[in-house]
């Protein structure tokens, strides 16, 4: 499949508002989980004083100003990974909906590795973002990596991108409306 065909496929899928909304929602959920994991101790500490609703308000402040609490490259990689994660979710959903399944073991393996790395260290593990910080793996454990764990984010972006391209290559795009209900898939 050529790049032109892949872009055509992506255009076909992501101009459908349903898949675009799913992509955005999944990206926001992934981003929110990372904000929550990174800020858990602060939120837990403020809860007894502020109460539930003020802690939720504090979470939203952290959500919108998260870029101020981590390194810039970590924030950018978190945004990119969140969008790629949402796009992959939508592509797989589209593929299942048109009856082509999920794409086999190879896509599942690469997607799984990419998603694990994305969740493990989506920005940079030294910043306390992702599951690395939950497992207690922080800056000290990543001392041996030359870029403080940012390599894991780059690897995750690469693997997720590869998985998206692979899923797209294995898919065809319906060029006509579904004859059953006149809906586009």
Secondary structure, DSSP 8 states (H G I E B T S, - for coil): --HHHHHHHHHHHHTSHHHHHHHHHHHHHHHHHHHHHHHHHHHHHHHHHH-HHHHHHHHHHHHHTGGGTS-HHHHHHHHHHHHHHHHHHHHHHHHHHTT--S--HHHHHHHHHHHHHHHH-SS-GGGT-SHHHHTT--TTTTTTSTTTTHHHHHHHHHHHHHHHHHHHHT-----S--TTTS---
